[in-house]
């Protein structure tokens, strides 16, 4: 039996799930703002208790590797590492864009005749983290940070219907005006990781628990508050 703890904290949604033999058997999610650090570990503890399991009864922990929120990714990865170190089980990672693509495929969200799936993770203002995938889940362009304009993805839209999905899709719907474009505003969820995480486990594509770092794509930039403290 393949049993994996799934952790997805790359955006505003904090979610966790357990997959067994390719099916989700329990999950937890919260949209409470800035709650990832306080909720991720309790979610996992609650699910394990529900199933009567220990961490060591699982075959791996899968975590979102990004791109996405710097803080959210750090919380997810540090939690996953702690579980793996403590239980002596392997760590696998799943790209945030892959999770969104498989959410669309597993939940029947892909429109008929769709030629490409383009996941979008909000990167503030009119910028998104994105890449281009085929309807079988294969990525065909690099993951990049892209500023959206009216001409964005026109070469793919010229080939037929395109699904744009993610927490960055909604803000692009007013910019990319094409009858072949479908926009679904949704955050990546842990349940969407089940297929790529299971494949990684079965193929032995494990991360180094000590040295694995999230894929931030852009450097984290600190700012100085303009508010006077006293």
BAKOL-242073 format. One record per residue (C-alpha): residue in three letters; x, y, z; residue number from 1. Coordinates in steps of 0.25 Angstrom, whole numbers. Example, Ala and Ser with C-alpha at 12.3 -4.5 7.8 and 13.67 -1.06 7.14 Angstrom:
<fimar><residuo>ALA</residuo><c1>49</c1><c2>-18</c2><c3>31</c3><num>1</num></fimar>
<fimar><residuo>SER</residuo><c1>55</c1><c2>-4</c2><c3>29</c3><num>2</num></fimar>
***
This chain:
<fimar><residuo>UNK</residuo><c1>0</c1><c2>0</c2><c3>0</c3><num>1</num></fimar>
<fimar><residuo>UNK</residuo><c1>5</c1><c2>14</c2><c3>-4</c3><num>2</num></fimar>
<fimar><residuo>UNK</residuo><c1>2</c1><c2>23</c2><c3>8</c3><num>3</num></fimar>
<fimar><residuo>UNK</residuo><c1>7</c1><c2>38</c2><c3>7</c3><num>4</num></fimar>
<fimar><residuo>UNK</residuo><c1>4</c1><c2>50</c2><c3>15</c3><num>5</num></fimar>
<fimar><residuo>UNK</residuo><c1>2</c1><c2>62</c2><c3>6</c3><num>6</num></fimar>
<fimar><residuo>UNK</residuo><c1>5</c1><c2>77</c2><c3>10</c3><num>7</num></fimar>
<fimar><residuo>UNK</residuo><c1>1</c1><c2>89</c2><c3>2</c3><num>8</num></fimar>
<fimar><residuo>UNK</residuo><c1>4</c1><c2>102</c2><c3>7</c3><num>9</num></fimar>
<fimar><residuo>UNK</residuo><c1>9</c1><c2>110</c2><c3>-5</c3><num>10</num></fimar>
<fimar><residuo>UNK</residuo><c1>-3</c1><c2>120</c2><c3>-5</c3><num>11</num></fimar>
<fimar><residuo>UNK</residuo><c1>-13</c1><c2>126</c2><c3>4</c3><num>12</num></fimar>
<fimar><residuo>UNK</residuo><c1>-20</c1><c2>113</c2><c3>6</c3><num>13</num></fimar>
<fimar><residuo>UNK</residuo><c1>-14</c1><c2>103</c2><c3>16</c3><num>14</num></fimar>
<fimar><residuo>UNK</residuo><c1>-17</c1><c2>89</c2><c3>13</c3><num>15</num></fimar>
<fimar><residuo>UNK</residuo><c1>-12</c1><c2>75</c2><c3>16</c3><num>16</num></fimar>
<fimar><residuo>UNK</residuo><c1>-17</c1><c2>61</c2><c3>13</c3><num>17</num></fimar>
<fimar><residuo>UNK</residuo><c1>-14</c1><c2>46</c2><c3>13</c3><num>18</num></fimar>
<fimar><residuo>UNK</residuo><c1>-14</c1><c2>38</c2><c3>0</c3><num>19</num></fimar>
<fimar><residuo>UNK</residuo><c1>-14</c1><c2>22</c2><c3>1</c3><num>20</num></fimar>
<fimar><residuo>UNK</residuo><c1>-13</c1><c2>14</c2><c3>-12</c3><num>21</num></fimar>
<fimar><residuo>UNK</residuo><c1>-16</c1><c2>27</c2><c3>-21</c3><num>22</num></fimar>
<fimar><residuo>UNK</residuo><c1>-29</c1><c2>31</c2><c3>-13</c3><num>23</num></fimar>
<fimar><residuo>UNK</residuo><c1>-30</c1><c2>42</c2><c3>-3</c3><num>24</num></fimar>
<fimar><residuo>UNK</residuo><c1>-35</c1><c2>36</c2><c3>10</c3><num>25</num></fimar>
<fimar><residuo>UNK</residuo><c1>-35</c1><c2>49</c2><c3>19</c3><num>26</num></fimar>
<fimar><residuo>UNK</residuo><c1>-32</c1><c2>64</c2><c3>17</c3><num>27</num></fimar>
<fimar><residuo>UNK</residuo><c1>-32</c1><c2>77</c2><c3>25</c3><num>28</num></fimar>
<fimar><residuo>UNK</residuo><c1>-32</c1><c2>91</c2><c3>19</c3><num>29</num></fimar>
<fimar><residuo>UNK</residuo><c1>-33</c1><c2>105</c2><c3>24</c3><num>30</num></fimar>
<fimar><residuo>UNK</residuo><c1>-34</c1><c2>119</c2><c3>18</c3><num>31</num></fimar>
<fimar><residuo>UNK</residuo><c1>-31</c1><c2>126</c2><c3>30</c3><num>32</num></fimar>
<fimar><residuo>UNK</residuo><c1>-20</c1><c2>137</c2><c3>27</c3><num>33</num></fimar>
<fimar><residuo>UNK</residuo><c1>-6</c1><c2>135</c2><c3>32</c3><num>34</num></fimar>
<fimar><residuo>UNK</residuo><c1>-10</c1><c2>122</c2><c3>39</c3><num>35</num></fimar>
<fimar><residuo>UNK</residuo><c1>-1</c1><c2>112</c2><c3>32</c3><num>36</num></fimar>
<fimar><residuo>UNK</residuo><c1>9</c1><c2>112</c2><c3>44</c3><num>37</num></fimar>
<fimar><residuo>UNK</residuo><c1>-1</c1><c2>109</c2><c3>54</c3><num>38</num></fimar>
<fimar><residuo>UNK</residuo><c1>-10</c1><c2>99</c2><c3>46</c3><num>39</num></fimar>
<fimar><residuo>UNK</residuo><c1>-1</c1><c2>90</c2><c3>38</c3><num>40</num></fimar>
<fimar><residuo>UNK</residuo><c1>4</c1><c2>81</c2><c3>49</c3><num>41</num></fimar>
<fimar><residuo>UNK</residuo><c1>-9</c1><c2>80</c2><c3>56</c3><num>42</num></fimar>
<fimar><residuo>UNK</residuo><c1>-16</c1><c2>77</c2><c3>43</c3><num>43</num></fimar>
<fimar><residuo>UNK</residuo><c1>-6</c1><c2>65</c2><c3>41</c3><num>44</num></fimar>
<fimar><residuo>UNK</residuo><c1>-8</c1><c2>60</c2><c3>55</c3><num>45</num></fimar>
<fimar><residuo>UNK</residuo><c1>-23</c1><c2>61</c2><c3>54</c3><num>46</num></fimar>
<fimar><residuo>UNK</residuo><c1>-23</c1><c2>52</c2><c3>41</c3><num>47</num></fimar>
<fimar><residuo>UNK</residuo><c1>-13</c1><c2>42</c2><c3>47</c3><num>48</num></fimar>
<fimar><residuo>UNK</residuo><c1>-22</c1><c2>40</c2><c3>59</c3><num>49</num></fimar>
<fimar><residuo>UNK</residuo><c1>-34</c1><c2>39</c2><c3>50</c3><num>50</num></fimar>
<fimar><residuo>UNK</residuo><c1>-28</c1><c2>28</c2><c3>43</c3><num>51</num></fimar>
<fimar><residuo>UNK</residuo><c1>-21</c1><c2>21</c2><c3>55</c3><num>52</num></fimar>
<fimar><residuo>UNK</residuo><c1>-7</c1><c2>23</c2><c3>49</c3><num>53</num></fimar>
<fimar><residuo>UNK</residuo><c1>6</c1><c2>28</c2><c3>53</c3><num>54</num></fimar>
<fimar><residuo>UNK</residuo><c1>15</c1><c2>36</c2><c3>43</c3><num>55</num></fimar>
<fimar><residuo>UNK</residuo><c1>24</c1><c2>24</c2><c3>42</c3><num>56</num></fimar>
<fimar><residuo>UNK</residuo><c1>12</c1><c2>16</c2><c3>37</c3><num>57</num></fimar>
<fimar><residuo>UNK</residuo><c1>13</c1><c2>25</c2><c3>24</c3><num>58</num></fimar>
<fimar><residuo>UNK</residuo><c1>23</c1><c2>22</c2><c3>13</c3><num>59</num></fimar>
<fimar><residuo>UNK</residuo><c1>26</c1><c2>37</c2><c3>10</c3><num>60</num></fimar>
<fimar><residuo>UNK</residuo><c1>23</c1><c2>51</c2><c3>12</c3><num>61</num></fimar>
<fimar><residuo>UNK</residuo><c1>20</c1><c2>60</c2><c3>0</c3><num>62</num></fimar>
<fimar><residuo>UNK</residuo><c1>21</c1><c2>75</c2><c3>1</c3><num>63</num></fimar>
<fimar><residuo>UNK</residuo><c1>19</c1><c2>86</c2><c3>-9</c3><num>64</num></fimar>
<fimar><residuo>UNK</residuo><c1>32</c1><c2>91</c2><c3>-14</c3><num>65</num></fimar>
<fimar><residuo>UNK</residuo><c1>27</c1><c2>104</c2><c3>-20</c3><num>66</num></fimar>
<fimar><residuo>UNK</residuo><c1>27</c1><c2>114</c2><c3>-26</c3><num>67</num></fimar>
<fimar><residuo>UNK</residuo><c1>18</c1><c2>122</c2><c3>-17</c3><num>68</num></fimar>
<fimar><residuo>UNK</residuo><c1>18</c1><c2>129</c2><c3>-4</c3><num>69</num></fimar>
<fimar><residuo>UNK</residuo><c1>32</c1><c2>130</c2><c3>3</c3><num>70</num></fimar>
<fimar><residuo>UNK</residuo><c1>26</c1><c2>128</c2><c3>17</c3><num>71</num></fimar>
<fimar><residuo>UNK</residuo><c1>16</c1><c2>118</c2><c3>13</c3><num>72</num></fimar>
<fimar><residuo>UNK</residuo><c1>26</c1><c2>109</c2><c3>6</c3><num>73</num></fimar>
<fimar><residuo>UNK</residuo><c1>36</c1><c2>110</c2><c3>18</c3><num>74</num></fimar>
<fimar><residuo>UNK</residuo><c1>25</c1><c2>105</c2><c3>27</c3><num>75</num></fimar>
<fimar><residuo>UNK</residuo><c1>21</c1><c2>94</c2><c3>19</c3><num>76</num></fimar>
<fimar><residuo>UNK</residuo><c1>35</c1><c2>89</c2><c3>16</c3><num>77</num></fimar>
<fimar><residuo>UNK</residuo><c1>40</c1><c2>91</c2><c3>30</c3><num>78</num></fimar>
<fimar><residuo>UNK</residuo><c1>28</c1><c2>82</c2><c3>35</c3><num>79</num></fimar>
<fimar><residuo>UNK</residuo><c1>30</c1><c2>72</c2><c3>25</c3><num>80</num></fimar>
<fimar><residuo>UNK</residuo><c1>45</c1><c2>71</c2><c3>28</c3><num>81</num></fimar>
<fimar><residuo>UNK</residuo><c1>42</c1><c2>69</c2><c3>43</c3><num>82</num></fimar>
<fimar><residuo>UNK</residuo><c1>32</c1><c2>58</c2><c3>40</c3><num>83</num></fimar>
<fimar><residuo>UNK</residuo><c1>42</c1><c2>51</c2><c3>31</c3><num>84</num></fimar>
<fimar><residuo>UNK</residuo><c1>54</c1><c2>52</c2><c3>41</c3><num>85</num></fimar>
<fimar><residuo>UNK</residuo><c1>46</c1><c2>47</c2><c3>52</c3><num>86</num></fimar>
<fimar><residuo>UNK</residuo><c1>40</c1><c2>35</c2><c3>45</c3><num>87</num></fimar>
<fimar><residuo>UNK</residuo><c1>51</c1><c2>32</c2><c3>36</c3><num>88</num></fimar>
<fimar><residuo>UNK</residuo><c1>43</c1><c2>32</c2><c3>24</c3><num>89</num></fimar>
<fimar><residuo>UNK</residuo><c1>46</c1><c2>39</c2><c3>10</c3><num>90</num></fimar>
<fimar><residuo>UNK</residuo><c1>42</c1><c2>53</c2><c3>5</c3><num>91</num></fimar>
<fimar><residuo>UNK</residuo><c1>36</c1><c2>56</c2><c3>-8</c3><num>92</num></fimar>
<fimar><residuo>UNK</residuo><c1>33</c1><c2>69</c2><c3>-14</c3><num>93</num></fimar>
<fimar><residuo>UNK</residuo><c1>22</c1><c2>73</c2><c3>-24</c3><num>94</num></fimar>
<fimar><residuo>UNK</residuo><c1>22</c1><c2>86</c2><c3>-32</c3><num>95</num></fimar>
<fimar><residuo>UNK</residuo><c1>11</c1><c2>96</c2><c3>-29</c3><num>96</num></fimar>
<fimar><residuo>UNK</residuo><c1>8</c1><c2>97</c2><c3>-44</c3><num>97</num></fimar>
<fimar><residuo>UNK</residuo><c1>7</c1><c2>82</c2><c3>-45</c3><num>98</num></fimar>
<fimar><residuo>UNK</residuo><c1>-3</c1><c2>82</c2><c3>-33</c3><num>99</num></fimar>
<fimar><residuo>UNK</residuo><c1>-12</c1><c2>92</c2><c3>-40</c3><num>100</num></fimar>
<fimar><residuo>UNK</residuo><c1>-12</c1><c2>84</c2><c3>-53</c3><num>101</num></fimar>
<fimar><residuo>UNK</residuo><c1>-15</c1><c2>71</c2><c3>-47</c3><num>102</num></fimar>
<fimar><residuo>UNK</residuo><c1>-26</c1><c2>77</c2><c3>-39</c3><num>103</num></fimar>
<fimar><residuo>UNK</residuo><c1>-32</c1><c2>81</c2><c3>-52</c3><num>104</num></fimar>
<fimar><residuo>UNK</residuo><c1>-31</c1><c2>68</c2><c3>-58</c3><num>105</num></fimar>
<fimar><residuo>UNK</residuo><c1>-36</c1><c2>60</c2><c3>-46</c3><num>106</num></fimar>
<fimar><residuo>UNK</residuo><c1>-48</c1><c2>69</c2><c3>-43</c3><num>107</num></fimar>
<fimar><residuo>UNK</residuo><c1>-53</c1><c2>69</c2><c3>-58</c3><num>108</num></fimar>
<fimar><residuo>UNK</residuo><c1>-50</c1><c2>84</c2><c3>-59</c3><num>109</num></fimar>
<fimar><residuo>UNK</residuo><c1>-43</c1><c2>83</c2><c3>-73</c3><num>110</num></fimar>
<fimar><residuo>UNK</residuo><c1>-52</c1><c2>88</c2><c3>-84</c3><num>111</num></fimar>
<fimar><residuo>UNK</residuo><c1>-55</c1><c2>80</c2><c3>-96</c3><num>112</num></fimar>
<fimar><residuo>UNK</residuo><c1>-45</c1><c2>81</c2><c3>-107</c3><num>113</num></fimar>
<fimar><residuo>UNK</residuo><c1>-35</c1><c2>88</c2><c3>-98</c3><num>114</num></fimar>
<fimar><residuo>UNK</residuo><c1>-21</c1><c2>89</c2><c3>-104</c3><num>115</num></fimar>
<fimar><residuo>UNK</residuo><c1>-13</c1><c2>94</c2><c3>-92</c3><num>116</num></fimar>
<fimar><residuo>UNK</residuo><c1>-14</c1><c2>96</c2><c3>-77</c3><num>117</num></fimar>
<fimar><residuo>UNK</residuo><c1>-7</c1><c2>108</c2><c3>-72</c3><num>118</num></fimar>
<fimar><residuo>UNK</residuo><c1>-7</c1><c2>109</c2><c3>-56</c3><num>119</num></fimar>
<fimar><residuo>UNK</residuo><c1>-5</c1><c2>122</c2><c3>-50</c3><num>120</num></fimar>
<fimar><residuo>UNK</residuo><c1>0</c1><c2>125</c2><c3>-36</c3><num>121</num></fimar>
<fimar><residuo>UNK</residuo><c1>-2</c1><c2>140</c2><c3>-32</c3><num>122</num></fimar>
<fimar><residuo>UNK</residuo><c1>11</c1><c2>147</c2><c3>-30</c3><num>123</num></fimar>
<fimar><residuo>UNK</residuo><c1>5</c1><c2>161</c2><c3>-27</c3><num>124</num></fimar>
<fimar><residuo>UNK</residuo><c1>1</c1><c2>172</c2><c3>-36</c3><num>125</num></fimar>
<fimar><residuo>UNK</residuo><c1>-1</c1><c2>167</c2><c3>-51</c3><num>126</num></fimar>
<fimar><residuo>UNK</residuo><c1>10</c1><c2>156</c2><c3>-49</c3><num>127</num></fimar>
<fimar><residuo>UNK</residuo><c1>8</c1><c2>141</c2><c3>-48</c3><num>128</num></fimar>
<fimar><residuo>UNK</residuo><c1>17</c1><c2>129</c2><c3>-47</c3><num>129</num></fimar>
<fimar><residuo>UNK</residuo><c1>13</c1><c2>120</c2><c3>-58</c3><num>130</num></fimar>
<fimar><residuo>UNK</residuo><c1>16</c1><c2>110</c2><c3>-68</c3><num>131</num></fimar>
<fimar><residuo>UNK</residuo><c1>9</c1><c2>103</c2><c3>-80</c3><num>132</num></fimar>
<fimar><residuo>UNK</residuo><c1>4</c1><c2>88</c2><c3>-79</c3><num>133</num></fimar>
<fimar><residuo>UNK</residuo><c1>-3</c1><c2>79</c2><c3>-89</c3><num>134</num></fimar>
<fimar><residuo>UNK</residuo><c1>-16</c1><c2>72</c2><c3>-85</c3><num>135</num></fimar>
<fimar><residuo>UNK</residuo><c1>-8</c1><c2>59</c2><c3>-81</c3><num>136</num></fimar>
<fimar><residuo>UNK</residuo><c1>-1</c1><c2>67</c2><c3>-70</c3><num>137</num></fimar>
<fimar><residuo>UNK</residuo><c1>12</c1><c2>69</c2><c3>-77</c3><num>138</num></fimar>
<fimar><residuo>UNK</residuo><c1>19</c1><c2>82</c2><c3>-75</c3><num>139</num></fimar>
<fimar><residuo>UNK</residuo><c1>24</c1><c2>88</c2><c3>-89</c3><num>140</num></fimar>
<fimar><residuo>UNK</residuo><c1>30</c1><c2>102</c2><c3>-84</c3><num>141</num></fimar>
<fimar><residuo>UNK</residuo><c1>39</c1><c2>106</c2><c3>-73</c3><num>142</num></fimar>
<fimar><residuo>UNK</residuo><c1>33</c1><c2>111</c2><c3>-60</c3><num>143</num></fimar>
<fimar><residuo>UNK</residuo><c1>34</c1><c2>126</c2><c3>-60</c3><num>144</num></fimar>
<fimar><residuo>UNK</residuo><c1>30</c1><c2>139</c2><c3>-53</c3><num>145</num></fimar>
<fimar><residuo>UNK</residuo><c1>21</c1><c2>146</c2><c3>-64</c3><num>146</num></fimar>
<fimar><residuo>UNK</residuo><c1>15</c1><c2>160</c2><c3>-65</c3><num>147</num></fimar>
<fimar><residuo>UNK</residuo><c1>1</c1><c2>158</c2><c3>-72</c3><num>148</num></fimar>
<fimar><residuo>UNK</residuo><c1>-3</c1><c2>166</c2><c3>-84</c3><num>149</num></fimar>
<fimar><residuo>UNK</residuo><c1>-13</c1><c2>165</c2><c3>-94</c3><num>150</num></fimar>
<fimar><residuo>UNK</residuo><c1>-3</c1><c2>158</c2><c3>-103</c3><num>151</num></fimar>
<fimar><residuo>UNK</residuo><c1>0</c1><c2>147</c2><c3>-92</c3><num>152</num></fimar>
<fimar><residuo>UNK</residuo><c1>-1</c1><c2>133</c2><c3>-97</c3><num>153</num></fimar>
<fimar><residuo>UNK</residuo><c1>-7</c1><c2>137</c2><c3>-111</c3><num>154</num></fimar>
<fimar><residuo>UNK</residuo><c1>1</c1><c2>127</c2><c3>-118</c3><num>155</num></fimar>
<fimar><residuo>UNK</residuo><c1>-5</c1><c2>116</c2><c3>-109</c3><num>156</num></fimar>
<fimar><residuo>UNK</residuo><c1>-19</c1><c2>122</c2><c3>-111</c3><num>157</num></fimar>
<fimar><residuo>UNK</residuo><c1>-18</c1><c2>122</c2><c3>-126</c3><num>158</num></fimar>
<fimar><residuo>UNK</residuo><c1>-17</c1><c2>107</c2><c3>-125</c3><num>159</num></fimar>
<fimar><residuo>UNK</residuo><c1>-30</c1><c2>105</c2><c3>-118</c3><num>160</num></fimar>
<fimar><residuo>UNK</residuo><c1>-37</c1><c2>105</c2><c3>-104</c3><num>161</num></fimar>
<fimar><residuo>UNK</residuo><c1>-28</c1><c2>108</c2><c3>-92</c3><num>162</num></fimar>
<fimar><residuo>UNK</residuo><c1>-31</c1><c2>106</c2><c3>-77</c3><num>163</num></fimar>
<fimar><residuo>UNK</residuo><c1>-25</c1><c2>116</c2><c3>-68</c3><num>164</num></fimar>
<fimar><residuo>UNK</residuo><c1>-25</c1><c2>111</c2><c3>-53</c3><num>165</num></fimar>
<fimar><residuo>UNK</residuo><c1>-20</c1><c2>116</c2><c3>-40</c3><num>166</num></fimar>
<fimar><residuo>UNK</residuo><c1>-21</c1><c2>127</c2><c3>-30</c3><num>167</num></fimar>
<fimar><residuo>UNK</residuo><c1>-15</c1><c2>137</c2><c3>-41</c3><num>168</num></fimar>
<fimar><residuo>UNK</residuo><c1>-25</c1><c2>133</c2><c3>-52</c3><num>169</num></fimar>
<fimar><residuo>UNK</residuo><c1>-36</c1><c2>142</c2><c3>-47</c3><num>170</num></fimar>
<fimar><residuo>UNK</residuo><c1>-28</c1><c2>155</c2><c3>-49</c3><num>171</num></fimar>
<fimar><residuo>UNK</residuo><c1>-24</c1><c2>151</c2><c3>-63</c3><num>172</num></fimar>
<fimar><residuo>UNK</residuo><c1>-38</c1><c2>149</c2><c3>-68</c3><num>173</num></fimar>
<fimar><residuo>UNK</residuo><c1>-40</c1><c2>164</c2><c3>-70</c3><num>174</num></fimar>
<fimar><residuo>UNK</residuo><c1>-27</c1><c2>165</c2><c3>-78</c3><num>175</num></fimar>
<fimar><residuo>UNK</residuo><c1>-26</c1><c2>153</c2><c3>-87</c3><num>176</num></fimar>
<fimar><residuo>UNK</residuo><c1>-39</c1><c2>154</c2><c3>-95</c3><num>177</num></fimar>
<fimar><residuo>UNK</residuo><c1>-41</c1><c2>142</c2><c3>-104</c3><num>178</num></fimar>
<fimar><residuo>UNK</residuo><c1>-53</c1><c2>133</c2><c3>-106</c3><num>179</num></fimar>
<fimar><residuo>UNK</residuo><c1>-45</c1><c2>121</c2><c3>-105</c3><num>180</num></fimar>
<fimar><residuo>UNK</residuo><c1>-40</c1><c2>124</c2><c3>-91</c3><num>181</num></fimar>
<fimar><residuo>UNK</residuo><c1>-46</c1><c2>118</c2><c3>-78</c3><num>182</num></fimar>
<fimar><residuo>UNK</residuo><c1>-42</c1><c2>124</c2><c3>-65</c3><num>183</num></fimar>
<fimar><residuo>UNK</residuo><c1>-43</c1><c2>116</c2><c3>-51</c3><num>184</num></fimar>
<fimar><residuo>UNK</residuo><c1>-40</c1><c2>124</c2><c3>-39</c3><num>185</num></fimar>
<fimar><residuo>UNK</residuo><c1>-35</c1><c2>113</c2><c3>-29</c3><num>186</num></fimar>
<fimar><residuo>UNK</residuo><c1>-24</c1><c2>111</c2><c3>-19</c3><num>187</num></fimar>
<fimar><residuo>UNK</residuo><c1>-15</c1><c2>98</c2><c3>-20</c3><num>188</num></fimar>
<fimar><residuo>UNK</residuo><c1>-20</c1><c2>88</c2><c3>-10</c3><num>189</num></fimar>
<fimar><residuo>UNK</residuo><c1>-12</c1><c2>76</c2><c3>-4</c3><num>190</num></fimar>
<fimar><residuo>UNK</residuo><c1>-22</c1><c2>66</c2><c3>-11</c3><num>191</num></fimar>
<fimar><residuo>UNK</residuo><c1>-17</c1><c2>71</c2><c3>-24</c3><num>192</num></fimar>
<fimar><residuo>UNK</residuo><c1>-3</c1><c2>65</c2><c3>-21</c3><num>193</num></fimar>
<fimar><residuo>UNK</residuo><c1>-8</c1><c2>51</c2><c3>-20</c3><num>194</num></fimar>
<fimar><residuo>UNK</residuo><c1>-4</c1><c2>46</c2><c3>-34</c3><num>195</num></fimar>
<fimar><residuo>UNK</residuo><c1>10</c1><c2>53</c2><c3>-36</c3><num>196</num></fimar>
<fimar><residuo>UNK</residuo><c1>13</c1><c2>50</c2><c3>-21</c3><num>197</num></fimar>
<fimar><residuo>UNK</residuo><c1>10</c1><c2>35</c2><c3>-23</c3><num>198</num></fimar>
<fimar><residuo>UNK</residuo><c1>18</c1><c2>34</c2><c3>-36</c3><num>199</num></fimar>
<fimar><residuo>UNK</residuo><c1>30</c1><c2>41</c2><c3>-29</c3><num>200</num></fimar>
<fimar><residuo>UNK</residuo><c1>29</c1><c2>30</c2><c3>-18</c3><num>201</num></fimar>
<fimar><residuo>UNK</residuo><c1>28</c1><c2>18</c2><c3>-27</c3><num>202</num></fimar>
<fimar><residuo>UNK</residuo><c1>40</c1><c2>24</c2><c3>-36</c3><num>203</num></fimar>
<fimar><residuo>UNK</residuo><c1>48</c1><c2>27</c2><c3>-24</c3><num>204</num></fimar>
<fimar><residuo>UNK</residuo><c1>50</c1><c2>41</c2><c3>-27</c3><num>205</num></fimar>
<fimar><residuo>UNK</residuo><c1>53</c1><c2>46</c2><c3>-13</c3><num>206</num></fimar>
<fimar><residuo>UNK</residuo><c1>58</c1><c2>59</c2><c3>-8</c3><num>207</num></fimar>
<fimar><residuo>UNK</residuo><c1>70</c1><c2>61</c2><c3>2</c3><num>208</num></fimar>
<fimar><residuo>UNK</residuo><c1>63</c1><c2>63</c2><c3>15</c3><num>209</num></fimar>
<fimar><residuo>UNK</residuo><c1>75</c1><c2>71</c2><c3>20</c3><num>210</num></fimar>
<fimar><residuo>UNK</residuo><c1>77</c1><c2>80</c2><c3>8</c3><num>211</num></fimar>
<fimar><residuo>UNK</residuo><c1>64</c1><c2>81</c2><c3>1</c3><num>212</num></fimar>
<fimar><residuo>UNK</residuo><c1>60</c1><c2>96</c2><c3>-1</c3><num>213</num></fimar>
<fimar><residuo>UNK</residuo><c1>47</c1><c2>101</c2><c3>-8</c3><num>214</num></fimar>
<fimar><residuo>UNK</residuo><c1>47</c1><c2>107</c2><c3>-22</c3><num>215</num></fimar>
<fimar><residuo>UNK</residuo><c1>44</c1><c2>121</c2><c3>-19</c3><num>216</num></fimar>
<fimar><residuo>UNK</residuo><c1>47</c1><c2>126</c2><c3>-33</c3><num>217</num></fimar>
<fimar><residuo>UNK</residuo><c1>49</c1><c2>140</c2><c3>-28</c3><num>218</num></fimar>
<fimar><residuo>UNK</residuo><c1>58</c1><c2>145</c2><c3>-17</c3><num>219</num></fimar>
<fimar><residuo>UNK</residuo><c1>51</c1><c2>148</c2><c3>-4</c3><num>220</num></fimar>
<fimar><residuo>UNK</residuo><c1>51</c1><c2>164</c2><c3>-2</c3><num>221</num></fimar>
<fimar><residuo>UNK</residuo><c1>50</c1><c2>170</c2><c3>12</c3><num>222</num></fimar>
<fimar><residuo>UNK</residuo><c1>45</c1><c2>184</c2><c3>13</c3><num>223</num></fimar>
<fimar><residuo>UNK</residuo><c1>46</c1><c2>194</c2><c3>24</c3><num>224</num></fimar>
<fimar><residuo>UNK</residuo><c1>33</c1><c2>199</c2><c3>30</c3><num>225</num></fimar>
<fimar><residuo>UNK</residuo><c1>30</c1><c2>214</c2><c3>28</c3><num>226</num></fimar>
<fimar><residuo>UNK</residuo><c1>22</c1><c2>214</c2><c3>41</c3><num>227</num></fimar>
<fimar><residuo>UNK</residuo><c1>28</c1><c2>221</c2><c3>53</c3><num>228</num></fimar>
<fimar><residuo>UNK</residuo><c1>29</c1><c2>211</c2><c3>65</c3><num>229</num></fimar>
<fimar><residuo>UNK</residuo><c1>31</c1><c2>223</c2><c3>75</c3><num>230</num></fimar>
***
